[in-house]
Every structure is written in C-alpha cells, then in structure tokens.
C-alpha cells in the first residue's frame, strides 16, 4: 500500500511530465523579495488581487439568481437576500469586498508612486496597474445600478450625465452608457453586460500581464532604502506571509459583511424626485465634490467642463508618470513627484471628508 508521501511523489511526477511544474517551482524559488523599512507595502498588491478574486466568485454566485430587467432586477436581489440560502451574506461580501478592493488598490498605487517603483524597466508595470485602477472604477460604476433601488438609480442618472460637457466624446460617451435618453431597461442591460462580461475579460488579460511583469521584473527597492537583511525567497517564505495578509483581509471582510450587511433600498421609481442629499460611493466623491466646489463659470467657461477636462488630463498624466519622471532631474524631480503625490492624497482625503460633512 502506498504511503501518503509516495502518493504525493507519484502525483508530482505525473504532473511534471505534462506541465512545467518543476520549472515554475524553480523559478519561484529563485525569485526574491527585498527586505527594507518599506517592505510592508508590498502586501497590498496581493491583497487587492485577493479581493478581486472574491468579487469574481461572489459575482458568479449572484449572477445565477439576478435578472437584469427593470421589472425583475430589484425583486431578484430581494430574493437573493431573503430566500436564497446565505444569499444575504454572499451579496454583503460582494459589496464590501468591492470597497476593500478599491481601498487596497489606492494604498498599493500610492505606495508604488511614493517609492518610485515605476522607474526603468518597470514603466509597463505601472501603466498596466493604472489601467487596472480605471477598470476597477468601471466595475464599481456599472455594478452600482444593478440592484435597481432608488439610490442606485438616481446616482447613476447623475453619474452618466457628468461627462456630457466634454467636447467631442461627451455626448457619445453618455449615449454609449445609457443607450437611450433616460436611464431605463437599455441602460440596465448595458451596465450588466459590461459589468459581467466585457470588464472581466479585459481585467483578466491585464491582470495576467501585470502579474507576469511583476514576477519577471521583481519588486523595486525605493531610492535611499537599503536592504536591512538578505532578500526573502518568494516561495515559500513571502508567499506564506502573503497568505497571512489574505487571511487577515478575509477576516476583516467577513466581520464587515456579518456585522453590517449591505442594505437594499426601495425599488427605483423613475417618475419620483431624486432623494435629498444623494451621493455616490466614497471613491467617486473627490470628483463629485470638485464639481460641487467649481464655480458656474470661469472666464466664460463652464466650471463643470473645467473640472472634467482637468480630470481627463490628470488621468492621462497618471499613465505617463514613469516617462515624465525619467526626463526630470534625478534629485529635484524625485522631490517634486513626492510632493505632488502627497498633495494628491491630501486632496482626495479632504474632498471625501467635505462631501460627507457638507
């Protein structure tokens, strides 16, 4: 009778003949992760990936019961919460993991920026990461309407009109999202298809590319942060620590989902007035608050147009950060980029606080 160890060897040998198991393990064993005073921030990239995986799994489970029509959408979500076994928990986990994913992504992105991990030869790693950030925003925006409750309906109604002031692409973008004059059946159908089909396919391709580059190029050591100890082998040492971070993330997610279940508001009524004080989710509040603070006109130009153009320019510039940094003076440019990053973080935090308190 074969022992457990002999069985494991046979399984490993069988797989190794058909898959490059040995080569992958050897590569992972040779890969190392730097150890320095900023090493803690490396965990947030994996944590973001963990929350994305939770989104995929719970999203598939919810899609089994969801019906993307104005007549049935709200009722199907209500049945998921009240009738499907553990449906309320799955939906709550899905909603909370979306918020935690965005928070983890922000931390990961700004830690990469402040540690200047976008430097040569990691430019494409940064570009693919920024693209993933905007794909996550797309997931959040398209998924928000799907419950078809009052808050989701009117927030989407307002949100889809925001880009209309942009020249050339404004009307086209609004028409592409809504599919009709008002938010209705066509809008819900498009949001659902984009949310469960188009964005996941694109995101999975970009994630694979991002992870491949991350494995090939390794982790960057910040300027001036010398390694305190010998580098940590990625497998199994860092992978084990990464799994601990995932476990902590799972515990936080489960506690939030159980202690504060995600609520479902009353069914949307397109003929009713928008509720007072309606606001988007926290990750869209900086743009929302910026539009609120902007003057009606500035030098004869619409304040809303100025804010939208600035958002587009800043988004494009964010993609090109590595290339701007490469042309900047090494010392002065680094300081300038650090100051810019800190100011941007402060602006995001201040606008979020103002949006909640005013």
N, C-alpha and C positions, 0 to 999 in steps of 0.2 A: 504493500500500500504506500502510495506516495505521501511524503510529508508535505506540510504547507510550504516550506522553503523550496523543495523540489518542484512543486506545482508552480510557484512563482517564477522559478527559473525557466521552466518549460513555456509558460505564457510569454515571458520576456523574449525568449529565443524565437518563438513563433512570430511575435510582432516585429522583432528586429529584422527578420528575413523579408518582411513585406513593407515595413515602414522604416524611415531613417531614425529609429528610436535612439540608437547609440550615438549617432552624430548630434542629435538635438541635446541629449543629456551632456555630452562632452562640451558642446558649445555653451550651454547654460552653466556648466561647472567652471569654465574658464572666465566667463563674464563676471566682473566685479562691480561693486557699488562703492564710490568714495565715502570715507567717514571723516566728517568735519563738523563744525558747530552748527551748520545749516542742514545737516543730513535729514533732520526730522521732516522737512518739507517734501522730500521725495515720496512720502507715503500718500500724498493727496492725489497724485495721478492715478495710482491703483485704486484708491477709494472712489474716485469718480467713475472708473470703469466698473467697479462693483455695483454702484447704484444704477448704472446704465443696464447692467445685466438683470438687475431686479426689475427695472422698467420693462425689459423685453418679456421676461417670464410672466409677470403680473398682467402686462398688457395683452398677451395672448389669452390668458385665462378670462380677462374681462371681455375680450372681443368675441368669445364663444356665446355670450349672452346679450351683447349690445346690439341694438337695432338703430342704424343711422338715418332715421327719418324724424321730422319734427313731431309727428303724431305718436311715435313709439320710443324715441330716444330717452326722454325723461322717465317714462314708465319702466323701460328696461333697466335703467340704472337703479330705480327704486326697488325693482325685484331683485337685482343683484345684492342690494344692501339688506333687504328684509327676508328674502325667500331662499336664495342660493346659499347652501351651507358654507359658512365662513366668507361669504361674499363681501360683507362689510369690511372684513379685515383685509382682504385682497385689494379692494378699492382704496382703503386707507393707506396701505403700504405703497400702492402705486402712486398716490398723490404726494405722500410725504417723501418718498424716495426721489421724486422729481425735484422737490425743493432742496433736499440734501445734495442731490447731484449738482444743481446749479451752484450752491454754496461751496461745495468741494471743488468744483471747476474754477470758480473765481479765485479761491485760495491757491490752487495749483497754478493758474495762469499768472497771477501777480507775483507768486514766489519765483516762477521761471523768469519773469520780466526783471524783478529786482536783483536776482542772482545772475542776470545776463546769460542765461543758459541758451539763448538764441544765437550766440556767436558762431562763427565759422567752425565746423562744417554743418551746423545744426539749423540752418536757415529754413529748410523744408520741414523740419520737425516743428518749428514754430508756426509756419504757415498752415500746416495741416491741423495743428492744435487750435488755431484761431478759427479755421473753417469748422471744426467740431463745435466750438463755442456757439457759432451762429446756427448750426444745425440743432443744437440743444434749445436755443431760443425758438427755433421753428417748431420743435416738438411741443414746447410749452404753450406757444400761441395757438397752434392748431388743435391741441388737446383740450384747451380751456373751454371751447364751445360745446364739446361733445355731450356733457350732461344735460344740456338744453334747459338749464334753470335760469331764473331771472338775472342773476348777477353775471353769469357766463354770457348770456345773450347780449345784454346791453354793453358789457365790457368789450365784447367782440365787435359790436356795432360801432363803438367809438374807435377801437383799435384799428379796424380796417379802413377807417377814413383818414387816419393820421398821415399816411404817405401821399394823399391825393394832391397836396400842394407842390410836390416835387415836379419839376419840369420834365417833360418827355415820358418818363417812366411812371409818374404818379397815377394817372388815370388807368393806365394799362395794368399796374400792379394791383390796384383796388378791384378792377374788373376780374383779374385772374383769381383773386382770393374769394370774392363774393359770388361771381358767376351770374349775378342778377342785380337789380337796383337796390334791393334791400337784403338784409340777412335772412335767408329762408332755407328751403329744402335743398336748393342747389349749393348754397354755402356750406351747409352741414355735410352734405355728401362729399364735397371737395375737401373740406377740412379732415374728414375721416380718412379719405383715400391718401391724402398727403401724410397724415399722421401715422397710419399703419402700414403703408406700402412704400411710398416714394422716399420719405426721410429715412426710414430704417435701412433701406437698400444702400442709399448714399452713405449713411453714417457707418455702416458695417465696412464698406470699402475703405473709407477714410481712416477708420479705427485700425484696420489691419495694416494700412500703410504707415500710420503713426507708430504703432507698436513695433513694426519691423524696423523702422528707422531708430526707434528708441533702443532696441536690442543691439543693432549693428553699431550705433554711434556711442552708446553708453550714456551714463549720467555726467553732466558737466560739473566741474568744480568752480565755484564762484571766484572771481578775482580777489586775491588777497586772503582767501580762506584756505590755508594749508591743511592738508590731511593730518589729523591728530594721531590716527592709528592706521595700521595696514588696512587696505580696502577689504570690504566684506564680500565674500563669494555670493553671487546672486542666488545660486542654487546649491544647497538648500537654505543657507543662512538668511539672506534677505527675503527670499520667498516665504519663509516661516514668519518673519516679522511682518511682512505684508499681509499674511493671512490673519495675524493678530489684529492688525488695523481693520481688516474686513470684518472680523468678528465684533470688534467694538462698534463699527458702523452699523452692523446688523442689529446689535442690541439697542443702540440709540433709535434706530428706525422702528424696531418692534415696540419699544416703550412709547414712542410718539403715536404710533398707529393705534395702540390699545388705549392709552390714556386720553388721547384727543382724536377720536375718529373723525375722518373728513366728512363734513356735512353736505347734504344735498338740499339746495334751496327750492322754493316753489317753482312750478313749471313756468317757462317763459311765456309771456303774453306780448306779442309784437305790437298790439294796439294800446298797451298801457304806457304810462310815462316812466321814464328811467328813474330808478330809486335814487334818493338823495345821497350824495357822498360816495357814489360808486367809484371804485379804484381798481386798477389792475393788480396782479400779483407783485410782490416786493421787488422782483428782479427787473420789472418794467417801470418801476417808479421813478428812477432817475430821468428817463425820457419824459414821462408823464409830468413830473414836477418842473422840468425845464420848460415844457410847453406852457405850463401854468404861469411861470415867472416871466416868460417872454412878453415884451410889450406888443400891443396890437400891431403897430408898425414901427419901423426903424429906418429913417432916411427914405421913406416911401416904400419900403419893402416889408412884406408881411413877416411878423415875428415868428409865426409858425413855420414859414418857409425857411427862415434863417436857422432855426433850431434843427429842422430836418436836414438841411444841407450840411450843417456842422456835424450832425450825427453820421451822415454818409461819408464825409471827408475823414472824420476820426476813425471810422470803421476801416476805410481803405488804408489809412496810415498805419493802423494797428497791424494789418497784414505785412506791411513793409518795414516794420521796426528793425529787423536784422540788417536790412540793406541801408537804412538811414544810419544805424549805429556804426556800420563798417566804414562809412565815409566821415564820421565825426572824429574829432580829435580824441585819442585814446583816453586821456585822463579827464579833460574837460567834458567830452561827450558823455562819458560814463556818469559823471556827476549830474549833468543836465538830464539824462534819461532817468536817473534815480529820483530826482526832484519831480520830474513830470509824473512818474509812476505814483509817488506818494500823494501828489496833488490830485491825481485822478481818483485814487482810493478815497481820499477825504471828500471829494465832490460827490462820489457815489453814495457814501455814508450819510452826508449832510442832506442830500436831496431825498433819500429814503426816509430819514427822520422827519424832515419838513412835510413830506407827503402824508405821513401818518398823523402828524400833530396839527396840521392846518386844514 
